[in-house]
Amino acid sequence: RSDPTLALAPIAELARKLEYAEQNTELRLLPTPALKALVDSGRSALPAAVVLGAKGAGKTYAWGQMVIAGTWRKFASEVGEGRVASDARFFPLLSPSYVNLELGAKVTESELLVRGLLGTAHLEVMSAAQLRDELAEVEGNGDGLTFWCTAIARRLGIPASDLRSLIAALGAKNASICLVVDGLEDAFQIAPGEQLAERQRRRLRALLTDFTNAVRDLRSPQLGIITYLRRDVAQAAIPQNFGQFDALYKTFALNWTPTEALRLVAWLLEQAGVQKNQELNSAP
């Protein structure tokens, strides 16, 4: 009779790899209803969406899977929702503060591939760390939408100060990109239950509402954006009309129902090869 602990060993090993999203470096994705809805929203045009979830809901994992997939079409294929119109490259505009060396290398590779398309790979540009530093500042005024358009242009290494000039610059290079954002909580240095400074609230609100809405309204083949964020932080940034904002992105929210939790267990077993191993062990 086979030792049951031997069957559990591959499950434990895989679970350790997946425990911390910042350490996962393989393209391995459970197609949840939220991710399927996200892909479905971006079939004919690039997505412009905010993905909310509680701490530990899988936001950073999904963000990392996009970075590893490299393109919107490849990610859609992994989710299993069929073909999408755009093969835009993902650009990790902002990353969590702590990723392991291998995932960090993939983030850097994604940045350089996009900047290679733009002809700016040789330029010194704003880093994600510098963007985090600017977001952490609590003093000063200024228009939040202008801040994001300028910051995105600086990260890409292209001259632009507003959304239309940003899209025009991408179009001139025949480049199509989808910005992916994670780690805003790290940038704002906010723990659950803490308050945002007013300047931080304005900048975050500008990204979640003004910039994302404008990208969605323009439906440009050059630019999309997906932002992953803890739900309580989004609510702190949008104290008024948060219900409407929440309803707009409800289908993309990462929520683990009992059914989805069971599907996750089944997926984990499948990824660990348990079913295959059991079939081999039970063969005559």
Solvent accessible surface area in square Angstrom, and as a share of the most:
residue,aa,sasa,rsa
1,R,288,1.05
2,S,73,0.47
3,D,67,0.35
4,P,98,0.62
5,T,82,0.48
6,L,126,0.63
7,A,41,0.32
8,L,107,0.53
9,A,54,0.42
10,P,36,0.23
11,I,29,0.15
12,A,44,0.34
13,E,89,0.40
14,L,11,0.06
15,A,41,0.32
16,R,155,0.57
17,K,95,0.40
18,L,32,0.16
19,E,114,0.51
20,Y,121,0.46
21,A,20,0.16
22,E,50,0.22
23,Q,96,0.43
24,N,8,0.04
25,T,20,0.12
26,E,81,0.36
27,L,56,0.28
28,R,37,0.13
29,L,17,0.08
30,L,15,0.07
31,P,32,0.20
32,T,14,0.08
33,P,77,0.48
34,A,11,0.08
35,L,8,0.04
36,K,71,0.30
37,A,27,0.21
38,L,1,0.00
39,V,0,0.00
40,D,81,0.42
41,S,61,0.39
42,G,0,0.00
43,R,80,0.29
44,S,88,0.56
45,A,17,0.13
46,L,16,0.08
47,P,3,0.02
48,A,10,0.08
49,A,1,0.01
50,V,0,0.00
51,V,1,0.01
52,L,3,0.01
53,G,2,0.02
54,A,66,0.51
55,K,156,0.66
56,G,76,0.73
57,A,9,0.07
58,G,27,0.26
59,K,17,0.07
60,T,25,0.15
61,Y,35,0.13
62,A,4,0.03
63,W,0,0.00
64,G,4,0.04
65,Q,0,0.00
66,M,0,0.00
67,V,4,0.02
68,I,33,0.17
69,A,14,0.11
70,G,9,0.09
71,T,20,0.12
72,W,0,0.00
73,R,63,0.23
74,K,89,0.38
75,F,0,0.00
76,A,0,0.00
77,S,72,0.47
78,E,59,0.26
79,V,3,0.01
80,G,55,0.53
81,E,44,0.20
82,G,46,0.44
83,R,178,0.65
84,V,4,0.02
85,A,68,0.53
86,S,19,0.12
87,D,74,0.38
88,A,1,0.01
89,R,64,0.23
90,F,1,0.01
91,F,0,0.00
92,P,0,0.00
93,L,0,0.00
94,L,0,0.00
95,S,8,0.05
96,P,8,0.05
97,S,44,0.28
98,Y,182,0.69
99,V,45,0.26
100,N,50,0.26
101,L,168,0.84
102,E,100,0.45
103,L,0,0.00
104,G,20,0.19
105,A,60,0.47
106,K,57,0.24
107,V,13,0.07
108,T,72,0.42
109,E,98,0.44
110,S,7,0.05
111,E,25,0.11
112,L,80,0.40
113,L,78,0.39
114,V,0,0.00
115,R,19,0.07
116,G,44,0.42
117,L,93,0.46
118,L,1,0.01
119,G,46,0.44
120,T,10,0.06
121,A,48,0.37
122,H,148,0.66
123,L,78,0.39
124,E,177,0.79
125,V,30,0.17
126,M,9,0.04
127,S,45,0.29
128,A,14,0.11
129,A,51,0.39
130,Q,92,0.41
131,L,0,0.00
132,R,45,0.17
133,D,95,0.49
134,E,43,0.19
135,L,0,0.00
136,A,26,0.20
137,E,86,0.39
138,V,77,0.44
139,E,132,0.59
140,G,43,0.41
141,N,130,0.67
142,G,58,0.56
143,D,89,0.46
144,G,9,0.09
145,L,57,0.28
146,T,66,0.38
147,F,26,0.11
148,W,0,0.00
149,C,1,0.01
150,T,45,0.26
151,A,2,0.01
152,I,0,0.00
153,A,2,0.02
154,R,106,0.39
155,R,1,0.00
156,L,0,0.00
157,G,19,0.19
158,I,16,0.08
159,P,121,0.76
160,A,18,0.14
161,S,70,0.45
162,D,70,0.36
163,L,14,0.07
164,R,171,0.62
165,S,40,0.26
166,L,0,0.00
167,I,24,0.12
168,A,64,0.50
169,A,21,0.16
170,L,0,0.00
171,G,33,0.32
172,A,88,0.68
173,K,106,0.45
174,N,136,0.70
175,A,2,0.02
176,S,32,0.21
177,I,0,0.00
178,C,0,0.00
179,L,0,0.00
180,V,0,0.00
181,V,0,0.00
182,D,4,0.02
183,G,5,0.05
184,L,0,0.00
185,E,25,0.11
186,D,56,0.29
187,A,2,0.01
188,F,6,0.03
189,Q,137,0.61
190,I,12,0.06
191,A,48,0.37
192,P,86,0.54
193,G,69,0.67
194,E,92,0.41
195,Q,144,0.64
196,L,8,0.04
197,A,32,0.25
198,E,88,0.40
199,R,31,0.11
200,Q,12,0.06
201,R,45,0.16
202,R,71,0.26
203,R,27,0.10
204,L,0,0.00
205,R,73,0.27
206,A,4,0.03
207,L,0,0.00
208,L,0,0.00
209,T,26,0.15
210,D,72,0.37
211,F,0,0.00
212,T,0,0.00
213,N,54,0.28
214,A,28,0.21
215,V,4,0.02
216,R,78,0.29
217,D,111,0.57
218,L,58,0.29
219,R,145,0.53
220,S,13,0.08
221,P,93,0.58
222,Q,32,0.14
223,L,1,0.01
224,G,0,0.00
225,I,0,0.00
226,I,0,0.00
227,T,0,0.00
228,Y,0,0.00
229,L,0,0.00
230,R,19,0.07
231,R,102,0.37
232,D,61,0.32
233,V,0,0.00
234,A,0,0.00
235,Q,86,0.38
236,A,28,0.21
237,A,0,0.00
238,I,11,0.06
239,P,92,0.58
240,Q,143,0.64
241,N,106,0.54
242,F,16,0.07
243,G,54,0.52
244,Q,135,0.60
245,F,16,0.07
246,D,28,0.15
247,A,69,0.54
248,L,93,0.46
249,Y,6,0.02
250,K,143,0.60
251,T,91,0.53
252,F,22,0.09
253,A,19,0.14
254,L,16,0.08
255,N,102,0.52
256,W,104,0.37
257,T,66,0.38
258,P,113,0.71
259,T,88,0.51
260,E,19,0.09
261,A,43,0.33
262,L,128,0.64
263,R,86,0.31
264,L,66,0.33
265,V,80,0.46
266,A,60,0.46
267,W,22,0.08
268,L,37,0.19
269,L,65,0.33
270,E,113,0.51
271,Q,72,0.32
272,A,15,0.12
273,G,22,0.21
274,V,13,0.07
275,Q,116,0.52
276,K,136,0.58
277,N,63,0.32
278,Q,102,0.45
279,E,103,0.46
280,L,118,0.59
281,N,104,0.53
282,S,90,0.58
283,A,58,0.45
284,P,183,1.15
